[in-house]
């Protein structure tokens, strides 16, 4: 069996059209865009600014509002720490969400440890959605920033950013969103969301690794940040360092392709995801969908298979690339903080898999993976006495309540 990749939330392969656009800037057009005294530098600068315009268009921004970074993690840190430092005389309170990416959570916790900020971590519902009313209730006179992820990297849940942005505008608080999983996959616009700061990255949308962007609002209410990196004053003084022109060109091309192909691609990827979901829920019992089905990225499926260890199931899948719902922290495998926030108990959290379907997946791959999963789950559950008891109604996990899951026994295809 050929290798099958279904982990598009971790990273995506570079689109061949992106690679083609990048190649000339590694050797032929290799100039430093800051060296504008000669043609090599001027050509590199032109390519960088053309890429900036394409990246800006992907989120409805002006090119002057795009700051290039090494990726979404750096963008998150620049947004949160840079704003906290710039607002020190105004307030020290930040509001975020328990299901955020570690880049946001750890940036906030670092500020807490340093005594530079107080942070409120808001809960979410069992569907993973944040109540915008909770945001309003959390804001105080000292709140300077609200940070809410656009689409979750584990469960794919899309937050109601427009409503949250409206609350922030009404209360005079800056609004940041980590949109790494959203930009290029679903429509996203800085004006409609009311976002003042937006983090996103190329490698989640079929571009190269090592380059990302931070949108910093300049129109209307201008956002001011204190830079994390000092140097030659590149990127309006917010991110010094020589611009990696090949990566910028690739980022811009990836954004251009995503804008042109998003409607059709979203429909196709959603159909693949639903094909996989139906195949699993119609043939296996004691499976649970994690997160809202209605407000979800087209290619995301996060499922818990009760009475099965997620890592063991991954091994049973062989050359299929998927992720567990757990995060590896130091030497200890910990249950997912996202699933924990949804109220998923530890055994089910450890029994979860995240599927990320994308541009290059096929129906044949979906069918192959569904068959491997059915056989793998059945084999692993055969040695579980708890599963036998649950099927006989004597205890164990309850069915998920998801249509197609209840009362259906596991069977081989």
C-alpha positions in Angstrom: 0.0 0.0 0.0 1.3 3.5 -0.9 1.6 6.0 1.8 -1.5 8.1 2.4 -1.3 11.6 4.0 -4.3 12.8 6.0 -2.7 15.2 8.4 -3.2 18.5 6.6 -3.7 20.4 9.9 -0.1 19.7 10.8 1.3 20.8 7.4 0.5 20.5 3.7 2.8 19.5 0.8 3.9 22.5 -1.3 1.8 22.7 -4.4 4.0 22.1 -7.5 2.8 25.5 -8.9 4.2 27.1 -5.7 7.6 25.4 -6.1 7.8 26.4 -9.7 7.2 30.1 -8.7 9.9 29.9 -6.0 12.8 28.3 -8.0 14.1 31.4 -9.9 14.7 33.2 -6.6 17.1 30.7 -5.2 19.9 31.2 -7.7 19.1 33.4 -10.7 17.3 36.2 -8.9 19.0 35.8 -5.5 19.4 39.5 -4.5 18.8 41.0 -1.1 15.6 43.1 -1.3 17.2 45.7 1.0 20.0 46.2 -1.5 18.2 48.5 -3.8 21.3 50.2 -5.3 21.6 47.5 -8.0 19.3 45.5 -10.2 19.6 42.2 -8.2 18.3 43.9 -5.1 15.6 45.8 -6.9 14.2 42.7 -8.6 14.2 40.9 -5.2 12.3 43.9 -3.7 9.8 43.9 -6.5 9.1 40.2 -6.0 8.8 40.6 -2.2 6.3 43.4 -2.6 4.3 41.5 -5.2 4.1 38.6 -2.8 3.0 41.0 0.0 0.2 42.2 -2.1 -1.0 38.6 -2.8 -0.8 37.7 0.9 -2.7 40.8 1.8 -5.4 40.1 -0.7 -6.0 36.7 0.9 -7.3 38.3 4.1 -8.7 41.6 2.7 -5.8 43.7 4.0 -3.8 46.5 2.6 -0.2 45.4 1.7 1.2 47.9 4.2 -0.6 46.0 7.0 1.3 42.8 6.3 4.4 42.0 8.4 6.3 38.9 7.3 7.5 36.5 10.0 8.9 32.9 10.2 5.4 31.5 10.8 2.2 31.6 12.8 4.0 30.9 16.1 6.2 34.0 15.7 3.2 36.0 14.6 1.2 35.0 17.7 4.1 35.9 19.9 4.7 39.3 18.2 0.9 40.1 18.4 0.4 39.1 22.1 3.7 40.1 23.6 4.2 43.1 21.3 0.8 44.6 22.2 1.1 43.8 25.9 4.4 45.8 26.0 3.0 48.7 23.9 -0.1 48.9 26.2 1.7 48.7 29.5 0.5 52.2 30.6 -3.1 51.4 29.6 -3.8 48.0 31.0 -2.5 44.5 31.7 -5.4 42.1 31.1 -5.7 39.6 28.2 -8.7 37.4 27.4 -8.2 34.2 25.5 -9.7 30.6 25.2 -8.7 27.3 26.7 -8.7 25.6 23.3 -6.2 27.9 21.7 -3.0 26.7 20.0 0.0 26.3 22.4 1.6 29.3 20.7 -1.1 31.6 22.1 -1.5 29.8 25.5 2.2 29.7 26.2 2.8 33.3 25.1 0.1 34.4 27.5 1.5 32.2 30.3 4.9 33.7 29.7 3.5 37.2 30.3 1.8 35.9 33.5 5.1 34.4 34.8 6.9 37.7 34.1 4.2 39.7 35.9 3.5 41.6 32.8 -0.1 40.5 32.3 -3.2 38.9 33.9 -4.9 36.4 31.7 -8.5 35.1 31.6 -8.8 31.7 29.9 -12.4 31.3 28.8 -14.2 27.9 28.5 -16.0 26.6 25.5 -19.1 24.5 25.1 -19.2 20.7 24.4 -19.2 21.6 20.7 -16.0 23.6 21.1 -17.7 27.0 20.4 -17.0 30.1 22.5 -20.0 32.2 23.6 -19.4 35.8 22.5 -21.2 36.9 25.6 -18.5 35.3 27.7 -16.0 37.6 26.0 -18.0 40.7 26.9 -18.4 39.6 30.5 -14.6 38.9 30.8 -13.6 42.3 29.5 -12.6 44.9 32.2 -11.3 48.4 32.2 -7.8 47.0 32.2 -8.3 44.6 29.2 -6.1 45.4 26.2 -6.4 42.3 24.1 -8.8 39.5 23.2 -7.2 36.5 21.3 -9.5 33.9 19.8 -8.5 31.3 17.2 -10.4 31.4 14.0 -10.5 27.6 13.4 -9.2 25.1 15.8 -6.2 23.0 14.8 -7.5 19.8 16.5 -11.3 19.8 16.1 -11.7 22.2 13.2 -14.3 24.3 15.0 -14.8 27.7 13.4 -15.4 30.4 16.1 -18.0 33.2 15.6 -15.3 35.8 15.0 -17.7 38.5 13.6 -19.7 38.5 16.9 -16.5 38.5 19.0 -15.0 41.2 16.9 -18.1 43.4 17.4 -17.9 42.9 21.2 -14.2 44.0 21.1 -14.9 47.1 19.0 -17.8 48.2 21.3 -15.6 47.8 24.3 -12.5 49.5 22.8 -10.3 46.3 23.1 -7.9 45.1 20.5 -8.8 41.7 18.8 -6.3 39.1 17.7 -7.0 35.8 15.9 -4.7 33.0 15.1 -6.1 32.1 11.6 -3.4 29.7 10.5 -6.0 26.9 9.9 -8.6 29.2 8.3 -6.8 31.4 5.8 -6.8 29.7 2.4 -9.4 27.1 3.5 -12.5 29.2 4.3 -13.4 32.8 3.4 -11.6 35.2 5.8 -11.7 39.0 5.8 -10.1 41.3 8.4 -12.9 43.9 8.0 -15.9 41.5 8.5 -14.2 39.8 11.5 -13.2 43.2 13.0 -9.7 41.7 13.7 -6.9 44.1 14.5 -4.2 41.4 14.5 -4.2 38.2 12.4 -1.6 35.4 12.4 -1.3 33.0 9.5 1.3 30.9 7.7 2.2 29.5 4.3 2.7 25.8 5.1 -0.9 25.2 6.1 -2.1 26.3 2.7 0.3 24.4 0.3 3.1 26.9 0.6 6.6 26.6 2.0 7.6 26.1 5.6 9.4 28.9 7.4 7.3 31.9 6.4 4.2 33.4 7.8 2.6 36.8 8.3 1.0 39.0 10.9 -1.7 41.4 9.8 -1.4 44.6 11.8 -4.3 47.1 11.4 -3.3 50.5 10.1 -6.7 51.7 8.8 -9.0 53.3 11.4 -7.8 52.3 14.8 -4.0 51.8 14.3 -2.3 49.1 16.2 1.1 49.7 17.7 3.5 46.9 18.7 6.8 46.6 20.4 9.1 44.4 18.3 10.5 41.1 19.6 13.5 41.2 17.2 15.8 44.2 16.9 18.1 44.8 14.0 18.1 46.7 10.7 14.5 47.9 10.9 13.0 45.6 8.3 9.2 45.2 8.1 8.4 48.7 9.4 10.7 48.0 12.3 8.5 45.2 13.6 10.5 42.2 12.4 14.2 42.8 11.5 16.0 40.3 9.3 16.8 39.7 5.6 13.6 38.8 3.8 13.6 35.2 2.5 12.5 36.1 -1.0 11.9 32.5 -2.4 9.6 31.8 0.6 7.7 35.0 0.2 7.1 34.3 -3.5 5.9 30.8 -2.6 3.6 32.3 0.1 2.2 34.8 -2.3 1.6 32.1 -5.0 -0.1 29.8 -2.4 -2.5 32.6 -1.4 -3.2 33.4 -5.1 -4.1 29.7 -5.8 -6.2 29.4 -2.7 -8.3 32.5 -3.5 -8.9 31.3 -7.0 -9.7 27.6 -6.2 -11.2 27.8 -2.7 -14.9 27.4 -3.5 -14.5 24.3 -5.6 -11.7 22.9 -3.4 -13.8 23.3 -0.2 -16.8 21.5 -1.8 -14.5 18.6 -2.9 -12.7 18.3 0.4 -16.0 18.4 2.4 -17.4 15.6 0.2 -14.3 13.5 1.0 -14.6 14.2 4.7 -18.3 13.3 4.8 -17.5 10.1 2.9 -15.0 9.1 5.6 -17.4 10.1 8.4 -20.3 8.1 7.0 -18.1 5.1 6.5 -16.9 5.1 10.1 -20.2 6.0 11.8 -22.2 3.5 9.8 -19.9 0.6 10.4 -18.6 1.1 14.0 -20.3 1.5 17.3 -19.1 3.6 20.3 -17.5 6.4 18.1 -17.9 10.0 18.9 -17.4 13.1 16.8 -15.5 15.8 18.7 -16.6 19.4 18.1 -19.4 21.0 16.1 -20.3 19.3 12.8 -22.0 22.5 11.4 -19.2 25.0 12.2 -16.2 23.0 11.1 -13.4 23.2 8.6 -14.3 21.2 5.4 -11.3 18.8 5.8 -11.4 18.2 9.5 -12.6 15.1 11.3 -11.8 14.4 14.9 -13.2 11.1 16.2 -12.9 9.2 19.4 -13.0 5.4 19.2 -14.0 4.1 22.6 -12.1 1.1 24.0 -9.1 1.7 21.7 -5.8 3.4 22.4 -5.2 6.1 19.8 -1.5 5.4 19.4 -2.2 1.7 18.9 -4.8 2.5 16.2 -2.2 4.7 14.4 0.2 1.8 14.4 -2.5 -0.4 13.0 -3.0 2.0 10.1 0.6 1.5 8.9 1.6 4.1 6.3 -1.4 6.4 6.9 -0.5 9.7 8.3 -3.0 11.0 10.9 -2.6 12.5 14.4 -3.9 11.5 17.8 -5.8 13.9 19.9 -2.9 14.0 22.3 0.0 16.3 22.6 3.5 15.0 23.4 4.9 17.2 26.1 8.4 16.4 27.2 8.5 12.7 27.9 4.9 12.3 28.9 2.0 11.7 26.5 -0.8 14.0 27.8 -4.4 14.0 26.8 -5.4 16.8 24.4 -6.1 20.1 26.2 -8.6 20.9 23.5 -10.7 17.7 24.1 -10.3 18.2 27.9 -11.8 21.7 27.5 -14.8 20.1 25.7 -15.4 17.8 28.7 -14.1 14.6 26.9 -12.9 12.2 29.6 -9.3 11.0 29.5 -9.9 7.5 28.1 -11.9 8.9 25.1 -9.4 11.7 24.6 -6.6 9.2 24.4 -8.7 7.2 21.9 -9.2 10.1 19.4 -7.7 10.6 16.0 -7.6 13.7 13.9 -8.0 13.5 10.2 -7.0 16.4 8.0 -8.1 15.9 4.4 -6.8 18.3 1.7 -6.1 19.2 -1.8 -4.4 16.1 -3.0 -6.6 13.4 -1.3 -8.8 11.1 -3.3 -11.9 9.0 -2.8 -9.8 5.8 -3.2 -7.6 7.0 -0.3 -10.7 7.7 1.9 -12.1 4.2 1.1 -8.7 2.6 1.9 -8.3 4.4 5.2 -11.9 3.6 6.2 -11.3 -0.1 5.6 -8.1 0.0 7.6 -9.8 1.7 10.5 -12.7 -0.7 10.6 -10.3 -3.7 10.7 -8.0 -2.0 13.2 -10.7 -1.0 15.6 -12.3 -4.4 15.5 -8.9 -6.1 16.1 -8.0 -3.9 19.0 -11.4 -4.1 20.6 -11.4 -7.9 20.4 -9.0 -7.9 23.4 -11.0 -5.4 25.4 -13.3 -6.9 28.1 -14.8 -3.4 28.6 -15.9 -3.4 25.0 -17.6 -6.8 25.5 -19.4 -5.5 28.6 -20.5 -2.4 26.9 -22.0 -4.3 23.9 -23.9 -6.4 26.3 -25.2 -3.3 28.1 -23.4 -4.0 31.4 -21.4 -0.8 31.5 -18.6 1.1 29.7 -18.8 4.0 27.3 -22.2 5.1 26.0 -22.9 5.6 22.3 -22.1 9.0 20.9 -25.6 10.0 19.9 -24.4 10.8 16.4 -26.7 9.5 13.7 -25.4 6.3 12.3 -23.4 5.3 15.4 -25.9 3.9 17.8 -26.4 0.2 17.9 -24.2 -0.6 14.9 -21.8 -3.4 15.5 -18.2 -3.3 14.3 -17.7 -5.5 11.2 -15.0 -6.0 8.6 -15.6 -4.6 5.2 
